Amino acid sequence: MATPRIVILGAGYGGLMAATTLMRTLEDGEADVWLINKHDYHYMTTHLHEPAAGTAADEKVRVPLRDVLDFDRVHFRQGTVKRFDPAGRIVELEGGETIPFDYLVVALGSEPETFGIEGLREHAFAIRSLNSVRVIREHIEYMFSLYRARGEDPAYTTIVVGGAGFTGIEFVTELAERLPRLARAYDVPEEAVRLVNVEAAPTILPGFDPSLVAYAEAKLREKGIEVHTNTPIKACTPEGVVLQGDREIRAKTVVWTGGVRGNRIVEASGLEVIRGRVKVDPYLRAPGYDHVFVVGDSAVVFGEDGRPYPPTAQIAVQEGRAAALNLAAILRGTPMQPFKPNIQGTLASLGRWEGIGIVGKRRFYGLIASLLKRGSDLRYLWQLGGMPIVLKKIRYFFA
Ligand code: FAD
C-alpha cells in the first residue's frame, strides 16, 4: 500500500504547529508530510506591528522554516496555493503545479475584512505579512521625508489607524514611541505629527475587561494618541479618511486593522464557510470531508456558550497540534480526540515595556504584562524548535 500523503497549506501558527507535531509524532513510513507556504520562513503575526512601526527588526518576527523543521521528514514546497479541491484531493499552486493529497490540513490564515468601506482596499495599508509591514514602515518614513519638500503639509505626517482592537492598539502604541525620533530625523516639528486611532465601537478594545480598557485609554492619552470612538470610517481616499458625518482627516498614511475574515481560497474551494471560515466538526474536520482538517483563522470553533472563539494565535497553535494528533490517530486506527481549547489568557502590548492582560483570572498591567507576553512568545518558540530557536531569538525579545 502506498504511503498516505498529508499536505499542510500554510506555515503560520496553525500549519507550522501541525507540521512540527507530525514530524515528532509519526514514525518513518507512516505518512509522507508536505508543507506548502508562500515563504520559506514563518512570521510571528502577533509581533508584526513592531517592524511595521519600525521599533523591531524583521528578524524578531521571522523564523526560517529550516530552523524548526527537518526537511528530510517534512517536504517543504515554497509556493502560493491558487486553489484546492477537497473532493478531487488536489492542490494547485500559482504556476500550474498540482499536488495530490490523501489528507489535507488547511491553515491559510485570514485576510483584512473591509466591510465594504469605500476606498479602503485601494488606499489603506494592512498589517498582514512581513512584506506588507516593510511597505508600511518605509511608506511612513518616506512621507516624513516629504513633509518639508511638500510645503510643510501636515497630511504627510498624519497617520490614521482604523480599528482599536488588539492589532490597532498594539500598533498605535508602538508607533507613538517611534514617531518623535522620526520627527527629529526628518526635521519635522513635533506639533506637525498626528497619530489618530478611529474606532466604530463605543470603546477601544471592545469586549475586553473594562479596567484594562481604562488603563489602555490612559496610556494612549499619555502617548499623545488621538482616539475617536463611536466613529465609523465612511470612506478612504488618497487624501485620508472621511468619517461618518462627513468629517475628514487628511492623512497620507492610513492603516486598517478593523477586522479579518477567512482566506478567500478556502471559500472558493467549495467548503462551507461563515465569513470565509469553516465551521469544523469536534475533531477539526470540514463538514462532509473526513480527510480535510481546518485550523487557525481558516476555522471557526464554537464554545459552550454558543459563541465563536475569536481568531487568535493561541487557538491556532492548539488546533494545529490537535489536528496533527488526530491525523496520527487515523493512520494508526486509534480514536481521535475532540478539540478542547485551553484559553490561558490574553495579553497585549502598549509599546515596548507596557502591556495589559488577563492570565487565568488575574489582571496584569504595565511592565509585568509586557514581560508575561514576552514569556508566552518564548514559550511558543520553545514549542516550535526547542532551545536552539529560543537562544537565536531571545535577544530580540529583550532589546
Ligand atoms: P497565519 O499565522 O496568518 O498563517 C497563515 C500562513 O499561510 C502564512 O504563513 C501565509 O503566508 C500562508 N498563506 C496564506 N495564503 C497562502 C497561499 N495562497 N499560499 C501559500 N501560503 C499562504 N493573536 C493572539 O493570540 N495574540 C496576539 O497578541 C495577537 N496579536 C496580533 C497582532 C497582529 C498585528 C495581527 C495581524 C494578529 C494578531 N493576532 C494575535 C491574531 C493571530 O496572529 C492569528 O489569529 C494567527 O496568526 C492565526 O494563525 P493561522 O495559522 O491561522 O494563520
Boltz pocket constraint, residues with backbone or C-beta under 6 A from the ligand:
constraints:
  - pocket:
      binder: B
      contacts: [[A, 9], [A, 10], [A, 11], [A, 12], [A, 13], [A, 14], [A, 15], [A, 36], [A, 37], [A, 38], [A, 39], [A, 41], [A, 42], [A, 43], [A, 45], [A, 46], [A, 47], [A, 48], [A, 49], [A, 79], [A, 80], [A, 81], [A, 82], [A, 107], [A, 108], [A, 109], [A, 110], [A, 127], [A, 128], [A, 129], [A, 166], [A, 167], [A, 170], [A, 263], [A, 265], [A, 295], [A, 296], [A, 297], [A, 298], [A, 311], [A, 312], [A, 313], [A, 314], [A, 315], [A, 316], [A, 347], [A, 348]]
      max_distance: 6.0
